[in-house]
């Protein structure tokens, strides 16, 4: 596979995952602030999780549910918004249409036009939960179409690697930012954190009905079977990376970096009372970004990273090439 095609698929996966994660976190926070009005402070946390706080501050808007939701969903000028993420994912997929099943392209195109044709601001004012459900539903449709129609070749692997690394870093940052609230031990804060990654039922079935903060943190970081835990994402990414057709006979650079990050997390005592969980998350965040940097250097023709994503650092034009 040509490097530019692999890069476009990798970034399409990242932007699709970003759109879904953003909608899920917004939905959970909306519900949380209804139950607990004092939880409104957590709207600012979303901007930090998604790494767009400085961009939001530059707009001069107040940090509240309406302004943050509009900025993260409907602001076409913000590379971190859902509308921008879906548009950019579609452009990346459009550039590799010859490598995609028709169903994948058609789903991405319908998703894009669905959002473009809606009055997103009015939806957020009137029925935000319905809009979040639509966004999550389309992202899950995309995931299902990809799983059901794409051959398990390198294109499939790069697309899923993008999704998995983006998901891992979003979960890591969510836990790090929310830990100040979660560690107080209240049920509502633990429920809000878990619901932000659709993990409430899984945690209760696999772990405990009691939402103890350290147990919640360990679950989101280290559970090997929950698909939104950081460890699961890294393990799955490691498997896909090892199956790339141009992988050298010995372990490649990216695989070594990913292996170190994965093993460091897998064998860490993150649930020990002495562990500084935000510091551990910051180190893990850096490690996941180093995996993305290694992939860029090893597989893609350009060293620049796309803007607006938790893994990205450089500023380059949206769409098209990436």
N, C-alpha and C positions, 0 to 999 in steps of 0.2 A: 504494500500500500504506500502511495506517495505520502511524504511527510506532511504536506499541506492538507491532504484529506484526513489523515489521522488527527491532525491538530484541530480541524474544524469539527470533527466528531467528538473529540474530547471536550471542547468548549461548549458544544451543543448540550452534552450531557450535564455539564456543570450549571449552565444557565437554566435548564429545565428543572434540575434539582433545587436550585436557588428559588425559583418561582414557587414551587410547592412548599418548601420550608418556610418561606416568608408568609405565605397564606396561612399555613398551619399555626405559626407562632402568633400572628395577628388574631386569628380566630380564638385561640386559647386566651390571649390577653383580653380580648373583648369580653368574653364570658367571665374571666376573673375579676374584671373591674365592676361588673354588675353585682357580683356576690360581695366584693370588698372594694368600696370606693377608694379606700386608702391605697389600693394597689396601683393607682394611676401613675405613681412614680415609675412603675416598670415600663411605661411607654418609652421613656428615655433609654431603658436597657435594650430595647429592640434595636435602636439606632446603633448602639455599641456592638451588639451581636453581629449585625450585618455590615459593620464598619462604614457607616455613612453619617455618623454624627456630625462631623465637620461640614459635610455638604449640606446637611439639614440646617445647621446653625447659620450658614451663609445665606439661607433664604429668609431669615428673620422671623420664621414662624415660631409659635409657642409650642412647647412640648406637651401635647395632649392627644387624646385618642383620635380626634378628627383629623388634626394636622399630620400626625405621624402616619396614620392609615392612608391618607391621600398621597403623602409623599412616597410611601413604600409600595403603593399599588398603582396609582394613576398618573404620576409625574413622568411624562415621557422624556423629560430632560435629565432625569436621574438614572444613571446606569444601574443603580441598585434596585429600581422599582420592578414590580411584577411585569408591567406592560413592556418595559425595556428589555427585561430578561427573556420574555417570550419572543419578542421581536428579534432579538439577537440570536436566540436558539434557532428560530426559523431561518434566518439568513445563513447561518452556518450549515444547516441541513440542506438548504436550497443549493448551496455551492457543491454539495456532494450527492445530488439527487440520483446520479447514475449508480451509486453504491448502495442505495436504499430501496427497500420494497416500496411499492406505490402506497401501500397503506400507511407507512410511517410518515411519508411526506404529506399525504392528504390529512392525516390527523394533526400534524404540526401546523399546516396551513389553516385548517378550520379553527384550531385553538387561537391562532393569531387573529384571525378575522372576527371571531367571537368577541374577543376583548376590544378590538378596534371599533366594533360596531355598537358597543355598549356605552352608556353614559356612566362611567365608572364612579365619578364624583357623586352623582345622584344615587347610585347603588350603595355607596358607602354611607351616605346620609340616611337612606331609607331602609335598606335590607343588607347590611354588611355581611351577615352570616350566610345569606344566600349566595352572595358574590364569592366569598371564601370557599364555599362548597363547590361552586362552579369551577374555580381555579384548581382546587385540589382534584376534582373529578377529572378535568382535562389532563392534568399531569399524570394521574393514575391511568387514564386511558392511554396516554403516550407510552408509559412503562409497559402496559399490557400488550400493546401493538408491537412494541420492540421485542418483547419476549416471545411473542407468538409468531412473528414473521421474519425476523432477521436470522440469517445463518450465523452460526457461532464461529465467525471469522475475526480477523483483526479489527474490522470496522465495528463490529459488535463489542469487542473488548475495549477499544478506546472510548466508545460512547459510554459504556458502563463504568470505566475507570474514572471518567469525569464526574459522573453522578456520585460514585462512592466516596471520592476524596472530598467533594463539596459537602456531602452529607456528614462525613466524619468531622470536618472542621466546624460546621454549623452546630453540631451537637456539643462539641468541645467548648465552643465559645458561649453557647447558651448556658451550659452548666457553670462555667466560670463566672459569668456576669450575674446569674441568678443565685449563686451560692450565698451571697450576703443575706438574701431573703430566705433561701431554703434552709440555711443552717440555724435559723431561729427555732426550727422544729415545729412550725405550725402546719396543720393539715392542708390548709388552703394553698400555702406556698409550694409545698411538695406536689400537690395535685396540679397546680398551674405549670410547674416545670415539666412534669411527666406528660401532661396533655399537650404541651407544645411540641412533643415528638411522638404523639399518639401512643404513649407507653403506659397509660394508667392500668388497663386491664392486663397487659402482659406482665407488668411488675407484680401485680397482686396475685396472678396465677403462678408465676415462676418463683417469686420471692416471698412476699409477705403482704397481708392486708394492711399492716401498719407502715405508714409512709415515713420511716425513719431516715433522716437526711443522709447519713453516710451510706446507708444501703441504697438509697436512690442514686447517689453519685456513683457508687461502684457499679450499679446496674447499667447506667447510661454509658459508662466508660468501658466496662469489661465483660458484659454478658456476651457469650459466644453464639447465641442463637437468635437474639432479638435483632431484626434487620436494620435498626437505626442506632444501635450501640456503636461506639467508635471502634471497638475491637472487631466486631463483626465486619464492619466496612473495610477495615484494613486487611483482615484475613481474606475476604473475598477479592479485594483489589490485588493482593499478593498472588492469589491463584490465577486471576486473569492475566496479570503481568507475566507470569512464568510461562503462559501459553502463547505469547506473541510469536509470530512465525519467524521474525528476524532476531529473536533473542539468541545471544551467543551461547556456546556450549557451556561456558562457565557463567557464573552469576553476573548479570549486568549491573551497571552503576545504580540505576533506579531500583532494581530489586534488592540490592544491598542496603540502600538507604531505607526503603520501605520495611525490610526485614528487621533492621535495628529499631525503627519506631514501633513496629508491631510487637516485637519481643519485649521491648522496654515497658510497654503498656500491659501486655499479657501477664507479666510476672511481677508487676508493681503491687505493693500493699496499699492500694488507694483507699481502703476502708479503715486503715489504722487511725486511731484518734490523733496521732501526732502529725499526720500528713497535712500539709498545706495544699488543699485541693485546688484553689485558684492558681497557685504557682505551678502545680503539676499540670494543670490544663494549659497554662501559658507555654510550658515546655513542649507539651504535646502539639499544640497549635503550631509552634515553630517547626516541629518535626514533620508535620503533615505538609506544611508549605515547602519544606526542603524536598519532599517527595515530588511535588509538582514542579519545582525548579529542576530537579534531576531528570524528570520526564521531558521537560522542554529542551534541555541540553542534549539528551540522548536521542530523542525521537523526532523532534520538530525542527523545522528549518530556521526558526527565529527564536531568540532568547527573550523577547518581550512577552509579558503576560497581559492578558486582557484586563480591562478596568472593571470596577464595580462588583467584583466577586470577592468573597472572603479570602480566597487563595491568591488573588491578583495583587500586584504591587505597582506595575508600570501603567502609564497612560498612553493608549493607542486607540485609533478609531474603532468604533463599534461595528459589528457585522462583517459581512464579506469574508475577508481572508481568515478571520478567526471566529 
